[in-house]
Amino acid sequence: MKFSNLVLIVCGLAVLSGCSSNMKVRYTDPTQGQVVSTEFSSTDLQLIAGAMVDSMMTFQPLAQITNLRQPVIMVDKVKNKTMQHIDTESVTDSIRAKLVKSGKFRFVDRTTEDAVMNELNFQKTSGMVDPAKAVETGKQYGAEYIVTGNISEITQTNTKVTDTYYKFTLVLKNLNTGLIDWTDEKEIRKIGTRGMFGN
Amino acid sequence: MLRITYYVILLVSLFLTGCSATTAFRSYPDVVNPTIIEIRAGKNVDINSVFVGGVNSNDKILYLMERGRLAQFQGNFEASKRDFDDAIAAIKTNDQKAIFSLSGAVAQGSSAIVNDNTIPYVGDGYERVMLHHYQALNYLASGDLEGAAVEARISNAEQDESLDRHQKEIGRAEQLASENRVSSNSSEVEEIYGRMDKIIGGVKNSFQNAYSFYLSGVLYEMQGQFEDAKIDYKKALEIYPDNVYLKKDVSRLSAMFSSNDTEIIVFFDQGLVEAKQEQQIPIPVPVRRDFTLMAVAFPFYEPLQIEPEILNISDGDKTLGTTSVICDFNVLAMKALKEKIPSLVTHQVIRAIAKYTMAHQAEQRMGFLGSLGAAIYNLASERADTRSWLTLPANAQIFRGTIAPGEHTLNFSVDGAQASLKVDIVEKSKNIVYVIKMGNRLEVKILNSK
């Protein structure tokens, strides 16, 4: 190859590599699959929360109890054992929201306890609140069940392929007996392949 | 003939202007050293204005790691977290890029006629591991133990991936060498790299480090996962068998004692890792069924045996103990360079052939003027790739001991430098104290108590 041709090619490539394309934005259905990468996505979150709550509701022994009365349950924050910074509080919220909407349970929430204590203290000690209208303490419900969960991940990578496996486990524990009344797991596997050619 | 001269000037000026912010014609340590000298002298650098050109260049990964580390040293954990996040994102984008990419081809193409510094910096295995390690400390400082554990897990996974990547790179270098009929054996090259062997010693590879496994073990223990903690302590002990605290931790958890003690755990980053230097070595280059000697610039480390400075820790007037070395980054950096020699030599020889061909053509077409131009160009462009993360410590040390709950004033002293820290220790808590020494400056921070 002539030297001058080489120079032209190098200069041409240098110019081309500067190209960029504008981002296009549109609205879409949150439950619709959007596979962008092998990372944990909003679709995975929806999938998990939906599948888990359905599984719990349709579990026969539990359905028998919820037909008679509404047990009080507490949902603990899901533990993140993956290699990604997943907002597990949001996963927890989704699960709780779906359980609440089913109308089969009643809920206690210990994560807001600091704010509750502040308010109760204010009612008692500030002198601003009419004692007749203040909340009586010592009458709160205790949870009969506690829901705990964790997400774990196994990822394998080589030059071309990233294979990621997520496992989400949810456990319903009976606080009276200490027994696990229900548990289920949901698995998601994503495979990402690197393109051969691109910029 | 005039047209060719025009192209040569165009080409050279294109690279000179395009690369002024990067290190194609200026060694990387020369760019970073002025900032490091300021830090060592005890001055604070303005994180918003330092390395601004660098973090927007091809080597953004490298400059972001440097800046994140400086921010961490100065106690600005939020800024450090942002920079490390950006570096991690840039590494990910790079790793997920198409296998044959246009921008990659441009960089490889210009590296074939300029030098390896035009290839965007992607981070060595040991640097990637430490990037996540230090990011874990940033999460700890913000009170997010779960986030810290995530980073520690990535750091562990990175050690496995680096092993895999390293083996593939050796394979690629061998393939490239045989395709171009280049031999990577040269006695001069072996001589300068052979000198590093006595420092490297028996270290198996550059990317596994006991420090990161130890951090991961501590984080598991803080989350009550004692089995996982034990596995990581064992891995750390296997890599660095001389550490006294590692031995204790492994035997403690092997006896199934979950540690309910109130403890302080000190992570000590001492000094700064050495920079690569450059040496011109004449190597035989195959041209037209013959060989010619061409001076080629190689990066190397001066094989200095540097004694670690040990940190003394006391609680008021009561001595608590001293730290013990768990990782030597000079050794890891040397080993990393050593691992890359086959591919390095192959690239250098291919480049030397390209430069020889260029010079030969310029001489044929333009006579003396052409060969003078080519010689000047070769002199200016023959630069070794001396890039590496320079704000990493020279070595890392740990201390672990029990402490009574309540208020304490902890004193730290090492080789003339002193610092103290007031802490309020809660019963059965694990208190991580992070100590960094750069120059004569000693910075002490409590990261987490739980």
Contacts between the chains, C-beta under 8 A, distances in Angstrom:
chain1	res1	chain2	res2	distance
A	3	B	4	6.9
A	3	B	7	7.5
A	3	B	358	6.6
A	3	B	361	5.1
A	3	B	362	7.7
A	4	B	3	7.0
A	4	B	4	6.2
A	4	B	7	5.4
A	7	B	7	4.5
A	7	B	8	7.9
A	7	B	10	7.1
A	7	B	11	5.2
A	9	B	109	7.9
A	10	B	11	7.1
A	10	B	106	7.6
A	10	B	109	5.8
A	10	B	110	6.5
A	10	B	113	7.7
A	11	B	10	7.4
A	11	B	11	7.5
A	11	B	14	6.7
A	13	B	102	6.9
A	13	B	105	6.7
A	13	B	106	4.5
A	13	B	109	6.5
A	14	B	14	7.0
A	14	B	18	7.5
A	14	B	106	6.0
A	14	B	110	7.8
A	16	B	102	6.3
A	17	B	102	5.7
A	17	B	103	4.7
A	17	B	106	4.9
A	37	B	96	7.7
A	79	B	146	7.4
A	80	B	146	5.5
A	80	B	149	8.0
A	80	B	150	6.5
A	81	B	153	7.9
A	82	B	150	6.9
A	82	B	153	7.6
A	83	B	150	6.2
A	83	B	153	4.8
A	83	B	154	4.8
A	83	B	157	5.9
A	84	B	150	6.6
A	85	B	147	5.8
A	85	B	150	5.6
A	88	B	146	7.7
A	155	B	157	7.0
A	157	B	161	6.1
A	157	B	164	7.8
A	158	B	164	7.0
A	159	B	99	7.1
A	159	B	168	6.5
A	160	B	99	7.0
A	192	B	96	7.7
A	194	B	96	6.1
A	194	B	97	7.4
A	194	B	98	6.3
A	194	B	99	5.8
A	195	B	98	3.9
A	195	B	99	7.1
A	196	B	98	6.2
A	196	B	99	5.3
A	196	B	100	6.1
A	197	B	98	5.4
A	197	B	99	7.7
A	197	B	100	5.2
A	197	B	101	7.5
A	198	B	97	6.6
A	198	B	98	3.0
A	198	B	100	7.9
A	198	B	101	5.2
A	198	B	102	7.2
A	199	B	98	7.7
A	199	B	101	6.0
A	199	B	102	4.2
A	199	B	103	5.9
